[in-house]
Amino acid sequence: MSAKNHLAEIYNFLQISDTIATSGQPTAEQFAAIKAAGYQLIVNLALPTSSNALSNEQEIIESQGMQYVDIPVEWENPTLEDVIKFFSVMETNSDKKIFVHCAANMRVSAFMYLFRRIHQGLNDATAEQDLHKIWVPNEVWQKFIQEALNTYQQKSEKLT
């Protein structure tokens, strides 16, 4: 079985582009498939206390020669600081294949939606399609997404 097929077995796996994929929490074994598929950087948005979190995830990833970035995002309280860190990691590593995950790909799908809208200039309908493949954000996350879009819109208006 090819590495690509193994990736499809990861909970809520979603291929965003040739260089970005997202999912819920991979198992230790699935990180080997992620490596085999050519991913160089793993970004984890889950908390260490998330139900299926791997306590030694960083060790597993780094032992396979991949980089690891941890941005723990509180489910009930995502912040602009969190998404700014995420944007920075994505921009700084745009030359790499990046695999982003959280517990269920819900945090990630919202952050990817914002990244694609704000940094890649993707239209709402296209960005929203991938978001809705995973979930329709609840009230907390709808409010957060709107706040992030408004903040970046105001920043760009000040620049023009």
N, C-alpha and C positions, 0 to 999 in steps of 0.2 A: 504494500500500500504506500502511495506517495505521501510525502510530508503534507502536501496540500489537503489530502483526504483526512489525515490525522487532525489537522487544524479544524476542519468542519465538525469534528466530534467534541470540541471544546464548548462548554456551555455558552449559549448566546453568541457564538462566533460571528463576526461580521467583517468582511473584507471591504475596506473603504477605498483603497487605491492600490497600486502596485507596491507602494512603500509603507502603507499604514493598514493595520488590522486591529480589531478590538474584540474583547470577549469578557465573559464573566471569569471567575477564578479558575485558572488552569491547574491541573495536578502537577506534581513533580515530574511525572513521565511526559506530560504534554509540553513542558518547557523544552524537552529534547526535540520534539517535533517542531516547535517554534524556531529553535536554533537551526534545525535541518532545513527549514524553509527560508533561511537567510536573514532572519531578524537579528539586529545588532543591539537594540536598546529595548528594554522592558520598562514601561511606566505603570506604576501601581497606584490607583486612586482609592483603593479600599483601606479601611482601618485595620490595624493589627488584630483588633478584636472582632472583625467581621466573622460570621459563622464558619466560613470555609477557608479562612486565611491560613497560609502556610507560615509557621513561625520562623522557618529558616529559608524563606523565599529568596532573599538577597544572596545568601550563600549558594543556593541551588543555581541561580542565574549566573553569578559571577564565576562559579566553578566550570561553567560551560563556555566561558569567554564572552558572555554578553554583558552589556552595561545595565545597571539597575538604578532607577530613580523612583523614589517613594514620595508621593504627595497625598498624605492621608486627608480625605475629604469627609467631613461629618455629614451623614445622610440627611439629618434634620436641619443642617445649617451650612450649606455650601457658601463659600465667600468669594468675593472678587479677588482677594489675595490668592486663593487657591487657583482660580482660573488664570490669573496673570502668571503664576509660576508655571502652570501647564503650558500656556502660550510660549513662554520663554524656552522651555525644554523642547517643544516642538520646533520652534524657529531655529534654535541653536543646533539642533540635530537633523535639520531638513535633508542632509546628505546621506542619512542612514535609513535603514528599514526599521520602523518603529512598531512595536506591539504594545497596545495600551489595554489594561484590564482593571476591573474592580471586582466586587463580589458577584454582580449579576449583569454587568455591562450597562447599567442604568446611569450611574454617575458619568461613566465614560461617554455614553452616547450623547448626553447633554453637553459635556465639554467639547466633544468633537463637532457637534452641531454649531456651537459658538465659534470654535476655531475655524471651521469651514466658512461660516458667514462673515466673520470679522477679518480673518487673516487671508483667506483664499478668495473672498468676494463671491462666494457661491450664492445663488438666489435662494430665497426661503423655501420654496416648494421642493427643490432638489435636496437641500440639506435636511429638511423635515422628513423626507421619505425614509432616509436611513435611521433617523431618530425614532420614527414610528414603527420601524421593523422590530425594535427592541421594546419600546413602551411609549405611552402617552404620559408625559410628565405630570406628576401630581401638583397640587397647589404650591407647595414650597418650591419645587423646582421650576414651575412656570414663572413664579415671581422672580426667582434668581436669574433665569434666562432673560427675562424682560429687563431686569436691572442691569445685567451685563451688556445687553444690546444698547440700552439707553446710554450707559456710561461711555461706551466706545463711539456711539454716534455723536455725542456731545464733544468728545475729544477731537474727532475728525472734523466737526464743524468749526472748532476753534482754530484748527490748522489751515482751513481754507479761507 
